[in-house]
Amino acid sequence: MKQHKSPVEAPADRLVLFVGDGLRADKLFELDENQQTRAPYLRNVIQHGGTWGVSHTRVPTESRPGHVAIIAGFYEDVSAVTTGWSMNPVNFDSVFNQSQHTWSFGSPDILPMFQHGASDPSRVETFMYPHEYEDFSGEASRLDVWVFDHVKALFEQAAVDPVLNAKLRQKKIVFFLHLLGLDTNGHGFRPMSKEYLDNIKLVDRGVEEMVQLIENFYDNDGKTSYVFTADHGMNNRGGHGDGHPDNTRTPIVAWGAGVRKPIRSNLGHDEFSAPWGLDNVQRDDIRQADIAPLMAHLVGIDFPVNSVGELPLSYLDADEMTKAEAAFSNARQILEQYQVKHDEKEQLELFFRPFSQLSGANNPILLVSEIQSLIDDHQYTLAEQKSRQLMAHCLEGLRYFQTYDWFFLRSIVTAGYVGWCVFCLEFVIRSFVLRDSSRTNLSIKSCLTIDFFSVVILGGLYTMLWIQRMPRMYYAYVLFPVYFWNQILRNYRSLFEALRLGIQNGIVRSVAVVIAALVFLEALVLSFFYREILTAIFVVLSAWPLTMPLRVRSENKLLLAGWFVSCLCTSVFTLLPVEKGEDISMVLLGGSVGILASVFALWKLKQSNRISKSQSATMIVQLLIIVASLFFVWSTSTSLQKREGLPVFNQVASWIIISVSSIFPFIYRGKSYDDYLARLLTICFAFAPLMTLLSISYELLFYVCFCSTVLIWLEVERTLYKGTRSTANRSLKASDGRAVLIFLFFIDVAFFGTGNVASLSSFSLESVYRFTTMFDPFLMGTLLIIKVLIPFFVASSVLGILSSSIDLQPFTLFLAVMSITDIQTINFFFFVTDYGSWLEIGTSISHFCIAELFIIFTMILFLLSRLLVGHLVLPKLNKRINQMRPKNIYTKEDIERMRIAMEGETALDRIKRKAKEEPLVPAGVALTTFALVAATVGVKTGNRAYANNMFRLRVAAQGFTVLAMVGGSIYYQHKKEQELKQQQQQQQE
């Protein structure tokens, strides 16, 4: 693309950019409790020397995207939150790249990305402190002191180094000071803390020193411009990432050469700035990306080619001609990007639809000529207005072409989601409801006809994609809906048969059940926005015993009372605020309640002779480990509060505890005849130390209540089924939908019980300080994700036990869950928006991602449940059923299961058996794992193309694995039915 810059002489020879990482606008501008400013130098600049306002950022409010917007002038996609501290996924142009030379000082997490992406890396010089300096356990202002000291050292060195001195006296040079102390102190102590507020004072003094140093070096030549801003803000809990106003509102102060002096006016002020005492100075807000063209104009360099920032003319100290010329250059630079997108689409699209506001009579060439004529005629104000209109139209046009394929993609994706739901539903009906699929099969001719039309449709769509050179990922988007609907049409008789059975059972009743299920699912969708809905559902479920048969209520009073109490206790947590500070007393309370409940459960199991002495000893050891975890939580938190840092012994002990305890249930699986409740308690105890060490408030108490509720739910379901059991290995019934919906409800509760998992900043970094205080985003993020997933392990194990308890095949309930989860996904897919506040945009995308990944969660949960409890042989709920079973009618699989029940099966034997039965599944898992590892390597090494290819391979491999699982299940079920029929025939003969 052709580059553009302001044609007028640059007002500055050099530019100094200060970025206070994680600095909120209000904390810088407001007065303290004594009505004194925390930043006297910058406040003096605002009142007497420059222009100021609020710079509005965009999600994700992370360090990398924020710095890219400031320095390169464009906004990364919200998916950049996953590369918040990574090297460049794609190299890009920036103010640093366009400068003659840039000296940058600060964090090794930020500086290299701009050096790496420069056309000449030697042009961007970096001075970075070691990663180990970024320690959240101590006061972090030393990071900013390091930066200021090294800037001083640079100018001191210039006094004795003629080469450096000559470089520093060039034009078009930039100094970048990245001040990370604010962000680190904000994470460690929160933005209301003394450490954070004192750090603002230190930064203000440092900025003043730097200005004096630079002005003295250049003999006060008046050729230096200064810009002070921040990459993102910070919420009250010391987090950021989402679109909350505290995260998106950052300060911007500009002064020096080419920058307008303050205007005495109350323009631009609102309720946000009312308490700052600056209402007599005009406030000029800008978008974060506007800073890049502002800096480019001041220092006289080309605008970054991908910049979408609009030069803020209100910040310029210039006449109308200069402003008109600068705005015109800015407009042509954005028009250049629009023209590239326009030509690309026009060349490839079969049915091209131009952007109406820049076509026909509004041809850009005519608009450019008109603006140039206005400038030539000295109609500068009108030319400036026309340039702004052209910029606005170009940005709208860029948006138009960026979303050009949205209708096509939305249609394809919607068809895929609906097809997947119907496909899974049809499979569940055919395999687990009807069970005899022979009467629903189509003729070979009908199947070939359906296949022929499917191939024709797929071929037509692929041809269109190929002609238009659409991304390769689009081919997968098209393939899946065609395949799903092909399978649905081939097996449509199963759906009609299910409809016939529903009519036989009563149309009103069947419709009422379907409507109730849909209402429940929509309530779960709304719970993503209003957590209080989960509380309401808990209250409704607490009254569930009232609908049970009188016999069940009279025989199980204690169990049902426990269900009532546990539901009400757990319902409280979704009413509590997600913003919670550290409260160790709550952690200790949760641990104490959990230990007391565990001791009671252990005593009950021993009273009923359901556990052996070895099991009892194992569980007592687990409880002692939980007690030790509570001690380390108290000890570590006390040390950190005293600013004594993270004790090494506590850190090592915490890592050992979670390593041993969390791996224990996967290694020690017990005997197949162990009591199922004892096994579930062992699993709960195993993950309790990890939850304890990651808790800062009521999370551990929530874990105790959640585990109690799901365990009681299992006992209630077993009790209800006990009175209705009629046959072993039965068909799926409509009443089983209750278990599926309640399981989905518990999954939502696990997501939102202790926070808003849809928010990137909902969980405090204080949770990981018992393991590390060094800044390591990958490790810290992993620990926070594991904290969210812990309740899932318990819920999946309970559902695995429940499936066997009610005589269903292990995969049945999980398949039923998979068949309806994407109903939520379809909702969130249409809720995704890129309009409105950034909080709304970020939340809508987060919700969709959670719902979209739920299918993967379901598969992982199923595998976990099989690994944790799949080996258990449960006691029969009705022994007479066993006596009614014909003798000697056993399949090979039955005989193998009996052998395993008597002799046990090692983990290695199980892996070998499963791999032999379904070899395509481990192959798909291996390929998926390889793709994920390779993609990670690609991201870490900055090889964007390779990483993208590996991510696409991961999607394909994952789809292959799902198909292999489904296909294997169909094949072995069919095989088992055939062998059973043969056995029955032999018995009759």
N, C-alpha and C positions, 0 to 999 in steps of 0.2 A: 504493500500500500504506500501511496505517496504521503510523505510527512509534511506537516505544516507547523509554523510557529508565528508568533506575533511579528509583523514586519517592522514595527517601530523599535527604536533602540532600547535595549534592556535597561531598566532602572538600577539593577544591582549587578555586581560582578560575582557575588557569592551569596549562598543561602545557607542558613543554619536551621535544621529541623530538629526540634525536641519532641519526643514522643514519650509521654508518661504512661507506661503500660498499665492498664486497669484503672485509670483515673476517672472517676465520675465527675461530671460537670458541676453538680451541686456542692460537692465536697471542696472543690477548688474555689468556687465563687462565693459561697456563703460565709457569713460571719460566725465566729464561735460563740460560746456561751457568755463571753465577756464583751460581745459586740466588736471583736477585733478580727481582722482578716488573717488567714493562715498564710497568704501569699502576698505580702506587701509590695514586692517588686512588680509582679504581674498585674496586681490591681492598679498600681501606679501607671503601668503601661496602658491599661484599659482606659483609665480616666484622662490620660494626658498624651499618650504616644502612639496609639494604634487602633486597630479595629478588632472587635471580639464578637463571640456568639456561641451558639451550641452547634456542634457538628453531629449530625444524625447518621448513625451507622446502620448497617443492615445485618441480618442474621446470615451465617452464624457469627455471633459476637465472640470470636476467638482471635488469638494473636495473629496468626498467619493471614486470614482473610482481611482483617482490619488493616494490617500493614500494606497488603497488596492494594487495597482501595486508596490508601493515603498516597502511596508512592507510585503506583502504576495507573490509578484512576479508573479501575473497573472492579466490579463485584464478582467474586468467585461464586460458583453455584453453592447452594446450601449443603451439598454433599461434601464440600470442602471442610466441614466439621470433622470428618474422618482423617483429614490430612492437616489438621490445625497447626502442627509443629513440624511438618515434613518438608523435605526438599521439593522443588517445583514439580508438580505433576506435568505441567507444560511450561516451557520457557516463555517469558513475556517481556515486553518492553517496559521501561520504567524511567522515572526522572533521573535515577542514578545512572542508568545506561546511556541516557542522552547527555549527561554532564561531561565536562572535560575531565574531571576527576572527582571521586567521592571518598571521603574518609568517614568510616562508620565505627561506632564504639558501642559495645553492649553485649547482648546475650548471644550465645552460640546457637540458640534456637531460631533466631530471626535473621541475623546478619548474612549467613551464607546463602540464603535463598536469592538475594538480590545480586550477590557476586556471581553465583552459579548461572543465573539467567542473563548476565550481561554479555553483549557481543564481544567485548574485550574484558575478561575477568580482572585483568591487571588494573583496569580503570576504577574498580571499586575495591578499596583497601579496607580491611576489617581488623579491629582490635577487640578481642573477645576474652572474657574471663572463663575459667574452667566450669564445666557442668556442675561440679561439686559445690560451687558457690551458691547454687539455687536450693537452699535448705529452708524448708518451711518451719523448722522447729525453733529458729532464732530470728532476731530482728534483722531485716534484710536491707536496710538502707545503705549498707556497705556496698551493695551492687552499684548504686548510683554514685557513691563516693568514688568507687573504682573508675567509673566512666569519666567523671569530672577530672580526676587526677591524671588520667591518660590523655585527655585533651590538653591539659596544661603541659604534660610532658612532650606532646607533639610540637607545640609552639616553642617550648624551651629548646628542643632539639633543632628547630629551624634556625635558631640564633647562631648555631655552630655548624650547620649543614647547608651549604649554599644550594645544593640540588633541591632539597626539601623546601628551602625558602623560596626558590623560584617557582616550584609547583604551587605553593600556597598563594602566590601572587598572580596566578593565572586567572582568567575570567571563566565564568560558567562552572564554578566548582561548588560542591555541596558538602556540608558537614552534617552527619546524622548521629544524634545522641539518643540511644534507646535506653530508657530508664525503667528497669524492671523491678526495682525495689518496691514500688507502690503495689504492683500486682502480687508480688510474693507476700508482702505484709498483709495485703487484703485477704489472700487465701488463708494465711496462717492465723491472723488475728481479727479479720473482718474489717470492713471499711469504717466502722464507728470507733475502732480501737485507737488508743493513744499512739500505737506504733504507726498505723496508717496515716493518721492526721499529722504526726510529727514528721513523717516522711515527706508530706506535702510541703512543710516548711523548709525541710532540707533541700528539696528540689527547687523551690523558689530561690533560696540563697545560691544554689549552684547555678541556676540560669543567670542570675545577676552577675556572678563571678565570670561566667563564660562570656557574657556580653562585654563586660569590661575588658577581659583578656583580648578578645577579638578586636574590639575597637582600638585598643592601645597598639596592637600589632599592626593594624592597617592605618594608624595615625588618624583615626576618626574621619575617614574619607567619605563617609555617608554612602558607601556602596555595598552595604550588607543588609540583607533581608532576613527576618527571623519569623519562624512559625512554631508555635507551641500547641500541641494537640494530644490526643490519646487514641489508641487503637480500639478500645472498647471500655465500657464501664464495669460495674460490679454490683451484684445485688447484696442485700443486707447480710446474707449468710456467707459472703466471700466467694460466690460462684458467678459464672457467666457462661454464655453460649447461646441462650435463647433470646427472644425478642422483647424481654421486659424493658420498660423505659429506663430503668436504672442501668441497664447494660447498653442501651443504644444511644444514650445522650452523653456526649463527651465534650470537653471544652475545646475551643479554637481561639487562639489569640495571635494576631499577626502585627508586626511593627517593623520599622526600618525603611530601607530604600524602596520606593514605589508603593508603599502601603499608606492608605488614607488615615489621617488623624481622626480622633473621636469627634462625633457629632452630638451636641447637647440636645437630646430628644428622648422621649419615652417610647419611640417606635420599636416594635419587635418584642416588647415585654408581655408576659402573661403571668399566670399564677405561679408557674414554676420558678420564675426569676424574681418574683415580688419580694421574697425575704432577703435578697442579696444586697440591697442598698445600692444598686447600680441603675436604678430606673431613670436617672438623669443622663445616662449615656446610651445612645442607640445600640440596640442589640441586632446583629446581622447573622441569622442562622444559615448554615449551608449543609449540603450533603457531603458525606465523607469523601466521595470520589471527586468532589470539586476542588479538593486541596491540591491534587496533582497538576491540573492546568494552571492553578494559581501560582504554584512554585515554578512551573515551566515558564510562565510569562515573566515573572519577576527576574529570573536569572537569564532569560533570553535563549532558551533551548527549545527544540522541537517538542510538541505535545507527544506523550507516549501514544503509539499508534492504536492501542486498544482502549484508550481512555474514553469513558462515557461521561466524564465530569464536565460540568458547565462552568466556565470561568466566572467566579463571583465578582462582577464589576463593582459592586458596592465596596469591595476591599481595596480598590485601586486608587492611588493618588495620581490621577491622570486627567487630561482634557478629554472632551467628547470625541475628538478625532482618534486619539489613541484607544479609547474604549471601543469605538466602532470597528477599528482595524483588528483589535484583539478578539472581539466577539466574532467577527467575520472569519478569522483564521480558525478559531475554535469550531465554528459551524462547519467549515469545509473539512476539518479533520474528522468530525463525527459523520459527515456526509460520505467521506471516503469509505468508512466501514459499512454504511448503509448500501453504497453502490456495489461493494464486493458481495454482500449477501444477496442483493437484488439480482446481479448478473449470474450468480451461482444457481439460484432457484430458477431463473428464467431459462437457463441452459438445460436444466435437468428435468424440470416438471413437465409431465404430459399435458396437463391442463393448467397452465400458469395463470394465476390471479394476481395482478400487480397491486401494490399498496395505493389506494385511491388518492390519498392526500399528497403523494409525490409522483403522480402520473398524469398524463393528458395535459390539461392546461397548467397543472402544477408541476411540470417537469423540473427537476432540480437544476438543470442547466439554465433554464429561464430565471429561476429564483436567484441563482448565484449572480447572473448578469444584472438582475434588477438591483441587488444589494450593492454590487460594485458601482453601478451607475449612481446610486444614492450617495455613496461615499465620494465619488468624483464630483458630485454636485454639492458637496459639503452639507448634505442632509444627514448628519451623523446620528442624531437621536432616532430618526426613522430607520436608518440602516441598522442601528443596534437592535431595535425592536424586531425587524425582519430577520436578523441573524438569530435572535432568540427563538422566533417562530420556526425557523428552519431547523435549529437544533432540536426543538421539541418534536417536530414532525419526523426527523431522522431517528430519534430515540424511539418514537412510536413505531416507525417502520422497522427498526431493528427488532423490536418486540414482536411485530407482526410476522417477520420471517423466522424468528426463533420459535414461534408457536404455530408456524404454518401447517405443520403436520398433526396438530393436536387432535383435530376431529377424527382423522383416520386412526391415530394411535388410540384415542379413547374408545373408539368403536371396537377396535381389535382387542384391546385389553379387557373391555367389558364383556365381549363375547367369550373371551378366554376364562374370565372369572366365573361367569354364569355357567359356562360349559363345564368347568371343573366341579362346581357345586353339584350340578345335575349328574355328571359322570360318577362322582363319588357316591351320591345318593342312590343312583341306579345300581352301582356295584354292591353297595351294602344291602339293598333290597333283594337283589338277585342271589347274593352269596349267603346272607345271614337271615333273610326273612322267608323268601320263597324256597331257597335251598335246592329245589329241583329245577334246574335251568333248561331242561330238555323241552319243556312245553312253551318256552318263550323264545326259542331260537328261530331265526329267520332262515329261509331257504338259501342255498348257495347263490342262486341267481339274484335274489334280492340283495345279498351282501355284496356281490360283485357290482351291482348297479350303484349302490351307495358308495363303494370304494371308487368307482369310475368318476362319479361327480365330485367326490372329495379331491381326487388327483387333479381334475380339471380346474377346480376352484383354487387349489394350492398352486398349481402351475401358473394360472393367470395372475395371482397375487405376487408370486415370486418374479414373474416377468416384469411386472410393474415396478417392483422394488429394484430390480437389476437395471432397468432403463433409467430410473431416477437416481441410481447410485446411492441408495439409502444405506445407513449403517447396517453392518452384518447382524447386529442384535435384533433388528426388525424382522429378520427371517424367522428367528425363534418366536417372536411375538405372534407371527402369523401361523406358524406350524401348530402351536399348542391348541388354539381354538378349533382349527380344522380337524385335528386328531380327536379332541374330546367330543365334538359334535358328530363325527363319524361313528365313534363307539356308542354314543347315545342312540343314534338312529338304528344301528345294528341291534341294539338291545331295548328298543322302545317298548316292546311288549311287557317287559318287567315293570315298567312304570304304570302301564295300563292295568296290569294284574294287581299291583299295589293299590291303584285307585279303586279297582273292583272290590278288593278286600275292605277298603275304607268305607265304601258304600254299604257293604254287608253289615259292618259294625255300627252303622248309623251315620247318615250324612251330617246331621247336626253335631253329633259328638266328634266326628273326625274333623270337621271344619273348626270346631271350637278348640280342639287340641292344636291344630296348625296355627290358628290365630294366637293362641296363648303362647306358643313357642316363639312366634315372630315378635310378639310384644316383649317377651322376655329378652330376646336378642337385641331388640332396639333399645331396651332399657340398659343393657350392657354397653351399647354404643354411646348412649348419653352419659354413662358413668365415666367415660373418658374426659368429658367436659365438666361434669358435676359429680365429684366423689361421693357426695351425700346420698346419691341414689343407691350405692352399695350398702349404705347403712339401712336405708328403707327396705331393701331386699332381705337383709339379715333379719330385720324385725318381722317381715312376713314369714320367712323361713322358720323363725323361732316358734311360730304358731302352727307349723306343719303337723305336730302330733295331734292337734285337734281334729284333723281330717282322717286319722288312721282308725282302723277297726278297734272296737272297744276291747277285744281280747288282747290286742297288741299293747294298748295303753295300760291295761290292768296288770299285765305280766311284766312290763318293762318301765315301771314308774321312775326308777333311779336313772336309767339310761336316757329317757326322754327329758327328764329334768336337767340332766347334764347337757343335752342338746340345747335346751332353752337358754340355760345360763351361758354356755359357750358362745352361742350366736349373739346374744346381747353384749357380751364382753368384747367380742371381736368387732362388733359394729361400731364401737366407740372410735376405733383408730381412723376410720375414713372420715371422721368429723374433725380430727385434729389438724392443725395447720401443717403444711409441708415444710414451712420454714421453721426449723427447730435448732436451737443452740445446744451446745454440749451440756448435758446434765447427767453426770456420772451416777447420781443417786437413783435415777430412773433405770439405768443399766443394771445397777446392783439389785434394785427391786425386781426387775424382770428376771434376773438370774435366780434370786431367792424363791420367787413364785414358781419358776420352772423346776428348781431342784425339789421343792416340796411336792409339786404335782408328780414329778418323776418317781420320788420315793413312794408316794401313795400307789401309783400304778404298778411299781415293782412289787410292793407288798401284796396287792390284789392278785397279781400273777402267781406269786409264790403260794398264796393261800389256796388258789385253785389248781395247784400243781401243774401249771402250764409252762414252767421254765425249769431247766436243770440248774444244778449248783454252778456249773461252769458259765452258763449264760448269765446267772445272777452276778457272779464275780466280775464278768466282763462289763456288765452294765454299771456296776458300782465304780469300777475303774473309770468308765466314761464320765460318770457324775463328778468324780474327783478332778478329772481334767477340766470340766466346766468350772469347778470352783477355782482351779488354778488360773483359768482364763479371766475370771472375774478379778482376781488379785492383780494380774498384770494390767488389766484395764485401769484399775484404780491407781496402781503404782505409776504407769506410764503417763496418765493424764495429770497426776500430781506433779511429776517431773516437768512436763511441758508447760504447765501453768506457772511454775516457778522459773521458767526460762532456762532450765538446766539441760534442755535437749532430750533426745530419745536415748534412754539407757541401752547400752549395747547388749547387756544380758537379757533385758526385757525383749528387745528386738529379736534376738536369736531364739529365745524361748517361744515367742509368739509364732515365728515361722515354723519351728519344730512342731508345736502343738497343732497348727492347722494342717501341716503336711501329713502328720501321722493320723490325726483324727478324721480328716476328710477322706483320706484314701482307705481307711479301715473298712467301711462297709462294702467296698468293691473287692477287697482282698479276702476278708473274712466273711464268707456268705453263709456259714453255718451248715446244718444238715437240712435235707429236703423236708424232713418231718418236724422241724422246729415250728414252734407256735408262731403264727403269722403276726399277731399283735406284738410279741416280743421282738420279732425281726423289725417291725416298723418303729418300735421305740428305740431300737439300736440305731436305726438310720437317723431318727430325730436327734438322738444324743450325739451322733457322730458329727453332724453339721452345726450343733449348738455352739461349740467353741469358736468356730469361724464367724458365726453371727454375733457372738459376744464381743469378739475382738474388733469387729467392724461397726459396732453400735456406738452411738454417741448420746442417745436419748431413749425413746420408748420402743426402738426397733426390736430389742430382745423380748420385751413383754408382748409385742405383737406376734413374734415367732411362737412363743409359748401358747398364746390363745389360738393362733392359726392351726398349729399342730393338734391341739386338743380338739378343735372343731372338726377337722377333717377325719381324725381317728374316730370320733363319735359318729360322724356321718357314715363311715364304713360299717360300724356296728348296727346303726339304724337300718341301713339298706339290707344288711344280712338278715336282720330280724324280720323285716317286711317280706323278704323273699322266702324265708323259711316256711311260712304258712301257705305259700302258693306254689311251691316247687312241684313239678309234675314229671319232668324227664331230664335226664342228663344230656349235656351238649345240645341244648335246645335252640330254637330259632329266636331271633331278635323280635321283641314285641314293642308296641307303642309305649308301654309303661317304662321301658328302658331309656326312653328319651329324657326322663326326669334325671337320671344319673348323668347323662351327657350334659344337660343344661346346668346342673349344679356344679359339675366339674369345670365347665367354662366360667361359671361365676367365681369359683375359687381361684382360677387362673387370673381373672381380673383383680380379685382382691390381693393376690400375690404381687401383681404389678403396682397397684395403687394404695396398698395398705399403709406404707410408711412414707410415701412421697408421690410426686407426680412424675412417673418415669418418662412421660412424654416430654418433659422439660430437661434440657441438657444440663441445667444447673440446679436440679432439684435435690441432688445429693451432695453433701458437704465433703470436702477433701479431708476434713478432720477425721473421717472414718478410717482413713488409711494410715494415720500417723503412728499407729502401734507397730506398723511394718516398715515404713519408710517416710522420711521427711524430705528427702532429696527429690527435686523436680524430675519426675519420670512419667510423662503422660500415658505411655503404653501400660506400665505396671499399675499406675493409680487407676486408670480407666478399667483395666481388667479386674482389679479387686472390687471396684464399685459394681461392675456388671455381675460378678459372682455373688455379691451381697444381694442383688435383686433376684438372682436365680435360685437361691437356697430354698425358699418355700416351694419352688417348682419340683425339686427332688422329692420332697415329702408327698406333694399332691399326686405326682405321677406314680409313686410306689403304691399309694392308696388305691388309685384307679386300677392298677395292675392286679392287686389283690381282689378288688371288687369284681372285676371281670371273671375271675375264676370262681369267686364265691357264688355268683348267680348263674353259673354253668354256661358262660359264654366263652368262645374262643378268645385267646389273649388279645388279638388285634381288633376284635369286633367293636368295642366301645371307642377305641382310638380312631378307627375308621369313621365311625359315626360322628365323632368330634370333628374330624377333618372335612366331612361333607357339609358342615354348616358354618365353619369358622369364616369362610370367605364371604359369607353374607355380611359380616361386619366389615370385611375389607372393601366390598363394593360400596358400602356407605361412605367409608373414609376416602375412597378413591374420588368420589364426587364432591367430598368436602374440601379436598386439596385446593388451595387458592393461592394466587400471587398478588392479590389485591388486599387492601385494608392495612392495618397496622402490622408491623413486623412480628409482634407477639402472635397475632392471629395466623400469619403466614407460617411462622416456625412451628406453632402448635399443630396446625393442620397437616403439615408434612410429617411431623413426628408421629402423630396418630396413625397416619397411613403406613408408615414404615413398621410400626409395631404390629399392626393388623396383618400386613403383608408377610412379615417374618413369623407369624403365628403358626403357619403350616410347617415351617422348619422346626419351631419349638415343639410342635406336636410329635413329629417324627423322633426328635431327640429324646423327648420325654418317654415315648414308647420304648425306645432302646434302653433308656436308663431304668425304666420299670422292669423290663425283662432281665436286665443285668442285676438289679438289686433284689427283686423278689420273684423272678420268673421260675426259679428252681424249687419253690415251695410247693408241697403237696398239701392242699387244704383238706381239713376234715369235712366229710359230707354233712350237709344240713339235714338230710333225711335218710337214715340208713335203710329204710324199706325199699328205696329206689334201687339200691345196690342188689338187694335180694331178688328183685323182679327182673334184673338184667339176665338175659339168656347166657348160659355158660359157654365157655370156649369160643366166644365171638370177639376175638381180639385181632386188631391189625398189627402189623409189624411195629408201627409207631407206639401202639399201646404197650406192647411187650417191652420196647426200649424204655418207655417211661417208667414201667414197673421196675425194670432193672436199675434204673437211675434212682428211683425212690428207695430201693433197698440198699444199693451200694454207694450211692452218691455219684456225682459227676464233677470232675475237676473243671476249672475254668478253661484249661487247654483243650480238654475233651469236648467241651461245649462249643468252643470256637471252631474246632475241626468239624464237628457234626453240622453246625450251621453253615459253614463254608461249603461243605459237601452237598448239603441240601439245596442251597441257593447260592451258587458260585458267582452269579452276576452282581449280587448285593455287595459283597466285599470288594469286588472289582470296581464298582461304582464309587464306593466309599474311598477306596485308595486313590482313584482318579480325582475325586473331589478334594481330598486332602492335599494331593500333589498340586492341584491348581491353586488352592488357597495359599500354600507355602510359597509357590512360585510367584503368585501375585504379590505377596508380602515382600518377597525379595525385590521384585520389580519396583514397588513403591519406595522401599528403603534406598535403592540405588538410583532412584530418579528416572527409571526407564518406563515412561508413561505408556508407550505403545505395547510393550511386553506385558505390563501389569494389566492393561485393559483386555488383552487377548486371554490372559490367564483367568481373569474374572468371568469372561464370557465362557471359557471352558468349564469353569466352576458351575455356572448355571446349567450348561448342557449336561455335565456329569451328574449334577444333583437331580435333574429331571430324569436322566437314565436310571439313577438309583431308585427313585420313586416308582417308576414303571417296573423296575426289576422286583421291587418289594411287592407291588400289587400283583404283577404277573406270577411271581412265585407263590403268593398266597392262593391265587386262583388255581394254579396247577396242582399244588399239594392238597388243597381241599378236594378238588376233583379226583385226584388219585386216591385219597383216603376213602371217598365215597364209593369208588369202584371196588376197592379192596374189601370194604365192608359188605357190599352187595355180594361179592364172590364168596365171602365167608358165610353169609346168610344162606346162600344157595347151597353151599356144601353142607351146612348144618341141616337144611331141609332134606337134602338127599340122604 
